[in-house]
Amino acid sequence: MPRSADGAPARFSTADTHHMRRALALARRALGQTRPNPMVGAVLVRDGEVLGEGWHHKAGQPHAEIEALRDAARKGHTTRGATAYVTLEPCCTHGRTPPCTDALIAAGISRVVVAATDPNPAHAGHGFDILRNAGIQVEAGLLASQATQLNFGFNHWILHRTPSVTLKAAFTLDGKIATRTGESRWITGPAARTRVMQLRAAHDAILVGIQTVLADNPSLTIRQGRRERSPVRVLLDTHARTPLDSRVVSDAFAQQTIVVTGPEVPSDRVAALRERVTVWTAPLAGGRIDLRWLLAELGRFPITSLLVEGGGEVHASFLRDGLAHRTAFFYAPKVFGGADAPRGIAGDGFQSLATAPVLANLRHRRIGPDLLVEADLKFTSGTPTGEPGTPEVRSHPVPATAAADAPTGAAPGANSRAGKRRGPG
Ligand SMILES: NC(=O)c1ccc[n+]([C@@H]2O[C@H](COP(=O)([O-])OP(=O)(O)OC[C@H]3O[C@@H](n4cnc5c(N)ncnc54)[C@H](OP(=O)(O)O)[C@@H]3O)[C@@H](O)[C@H]2O)c1
């Protein structure tokens, strides 16, 4: 139940809900742009009049509350006595930007309504305490689940320092992801593929296995109308087999690609790849790329959310190691059959019902002729999800990326590492 800062149940009006919805919509404008910071929106209102609006555009730039205060000032409004609707608990520490709590207090805000509490236990609730001690009425929990869902990557990363992992695949109803001859384009219809673009935009990085690159030569970019952009692309390629003319290493976004190889690969192959993309040398686990090590490295990058787009062997590895958190499975009304046709989840499979992962919070909907089933993964035994071991600290060349802000808990050392980054070597 939503609560005021002193623990009493909060009562929100229709107007409160309306303004918080607007703040959430503003936050979403920065989809895919704020890494490793959360998306946050803010609206300032007094006597029913909207005085200012803002959202956090990018790490290192002003937070949503500051944007909204500046917007109000630009429009000639004072903000004394106003209510601030903010989708995430205001920050209370000095990072690359000063604390938003100070700015709200200085602006004379009299009430702060928040959707989600800062998930970082070191900070959660502290912003509320500071505001309340300054005499501001604070109420939290309005549309909290929407705000939490919006920042699923940040919420995980801030606690674990590894990205939140979503497995995405397009299946036939009999669980195949390609025909026995390897055809997989396209299993689902155009509407589902548009949804995939949105999923890509909501994640910091996309990962595939080398067999998918060899079979499909995917571009793994985001196409929206005529615009095309690229999140970071990660390839698992133990033996450095990635063809130099494949799209992910030769297109206009090649600088955004990381090929992850094992330690023993021909040096000329690696040198040729390094002319185009970033190459990371990873330790192996069971003869393949060690995914725990990789997630820890991606977390340091910092990548807060990872969309794993297959194929079946890669999905199986993430599931086997208990490293996936959510699924986005599309089902097309088709049947491919064939014992040898690639399966969406390959590998050895789970040995018993007791160890098989269980999907919770199932959400399903029709998308054109297809069905999208999204869910959260719960592992019934074995490895807890997303808990990395202590990773070996190595220095990697990484693609150029936005410098991390120090929001409500940037990774310790994230900024210092950023300073050490080298370009593709
Ligand atoms: N319908 C869909 O949504 C969809 C999506 C993607 C792919 N596909 C289809 O899936 C097929 C390819 O899937 P696939 O299962 O054969 O291969 P895959 O999952 O794309 O790639 C597996 C390969 O990745 C490498 N790898 C490195 N580290 C790994 C790790 N920790 N875990 C797993 N793999 C690791 C291994 O090769 P090395 O040992 O050589 O490194 C492994 O054989 C293609 O037919 C493609 O068209 C369909």
PDBQT file of the ligand as one rigid body, heavy atoms in Angstrom, charges set to zero:
ROOT
HETATM    1  N1  LIG A 501      13.601 -17.554 -33.785  1.00  0.00    +0.000 N 
HETATM    2  C1  LIG A 501      14.441 -16.903 -33.010  1.00  0.00    +0.000 C 
HETATM    3  O1  LIG A 501      14.044 -16.107 -32.163  1.00  0.00    +0.000 OA
HETATM    4  C2  LIG A 501      15.912 -17.126 -33.180  1.00  0.00    +0.000 A 
HETATM    5  C3  LIG A 501      16.808 -16.265 -32.535  1.00  0.00    +0.000 A 
HETATM    6  C4  LIG A 501      18.166 -16.531 -32.638  1.00  0.00    +0.000 A 
HETATM    7  C5  LIG A 501      18.595 -17.620 -33.373  1.00  0.00    +0.000 A 
HETATM    8  N2  LIG A 501      17.695 -18.405 -34.019  1.00  0.00    +0.000 N 
HETATM    9  C6  LIG A 501      18.152 -19.586 -34.748  1.00  0.00    +0.000 C 
HETATM   10  O2  LIG A 501      18.887 -20.373 -33.830  1.00  0.00    +0.000 OA
HETATM   11  C7  LIG A 501      19.888 -21.104 -34.526  1.00  0.00    +0.000 C 
HETATM   12  C8  LIG A 501      21.197 -20.923 -33.798  1.00  0.00    +0.000 C 
HETATM   13  O3  LIG A 501      21.029 -21.340 -32.453  1.00  0.00    +0.000 OA
HETATM   14  P1  LIG A 501      22.077 -22.340 -31.797  1.00  0.00    +0.000 P 
HETATM   15  O4  LIG A 501      21.471 -22.817 -30.540  1.00  0.00    +0.000 OA
HETATM   16  O5  LIG A 501      22.486 -23.350 -32.813  1.00  0.00    +0.000 OA
HETATM   17  O6  LIG A 501      23.348 -21.434 -31.531  1.00  0.00    +0.000 OA
HETATM   18  P2  LIG A 501      23.560 -20.074 -30.710  1.00  0.00    +0.000 P 
HETATM   19  O7  LIG A 501      22.911 -20.181 -29.396  1.00  0.00    +0.000 OA
HETATM   20  O8  LIG A 501      23.268 -18.915 -31.572  1.00  0.00    +0.000 OA
HETATM   21  O9  LIG A 501      25.143 -20.101 -30.536  1.00  0.00    +0.000 OA
HETATM   22  C9  LIG A 501      25.704 -21.119 -29.745  1.00  0.00    +0.000 C 
HETATM   23  C10 LIG A 501      27.195 -21.035 -29.828  1.00  0.00    +0.000 C 
HETATM   24  O10 LIG A 501      27.670 -19.884 -29.120  1.00  0.00    +0.000 OA
HETATM   25  C11 LIG A 501      28.948 -20.178 -28.607  1.00  0.00    +0.000 C 
HETATM   26  N3  LIG A 501      28.998 -19.951 -27.186  1.00  0.00    +0.000 N 
HETATM   27  C12 LIG A 501      30.043 -19.377 -26.544  1.00  0.00    +0.000 A 
HETATM   28  N4  LIG A 501      29.829 -19.322 -25.249  1.00  0.00    +0.000 NA
HETATM   29  C13 LIG A 501      28.618 -19.872 -25.017  1.00  0.00    +0.000 A 
HETATM   30  C14 LIG A 501      27.893 -20.126 -23.833  1.00  0.00    +0.000 A 
HETATM   31  N5  LIG A 501      28.341 -19.789 -22.620  1.00  0.00    +0.000 N 
HETATM   32  N6  LIG A 501      26.714 -20.746 -23.954  1.00  0.00    +0.000 NA
HETATM   33  C15 LIG A 501      26.226 -21.104 -25.146  1.00  0.00    +0.000 A 
HETATM   34  N7  LIG A 501      26.883 -20.883 -26.308  1.00  0.00    +0.000 NA
HETATM   35  C16 LIG A 501      28.083 -20.285 -26.243  1.00  0.00    +0.000 A 
HETATM   36  C17 LIG A 501      29.215 -21.656 -28.878  1.00  0.00    +0.000 C 
HETATM   37  O11 LIG A 501      30.004 -21.756 -30.059  1.00  0.00    +0.000 OA
HETATM   38  P3  LIG A 501      31.590 -21.658 -29.906  1.00  0.00    +0.000 P 
HETATM   39  O12 LIG A 501      31.983 -22.741 -28.955  1.00  0.00    +0.000 OA
HETATM   40  O13 LIG A 501      32.128 -21.809 -31.256  1.00  0.00    +0.000 OA
HETATM   41  O14 LIG A 501      31.854 -20.311 -29.345  1.00  0.00    +0.000 OA
HETATM   42  C18 LIG A 501      27.857 -22.208 -29.163  1.00  0.00    +0.000 C 
HETATM   43  O15 LIG A 501      27.873 -23.323 -30.020  1.00  0.00    +0.000 OA
HETATM   44  C19 LIG A 501      19.904 -20.574 -35.930  1.00  0.00    +0.000 C 
HETATM   45  O16 LIG A 501      19.215 -21.481 -36.744  1.00  0.00    +0.000 OA
HETATM   46  C20 LIG A 501      19.117 -19.285 -35.832  1.00  0.00    +0.000 C 
HETATM   47  O17 LIG A 501      18.443 -19.019 -37.046  1.00  0.00    +0.000 OA
HETATM   48  C21 LIG A 501      16.366 -18.176 -33.940  1.00  0.00    +0.000 A 
ENDROOT
TORSDOF 0
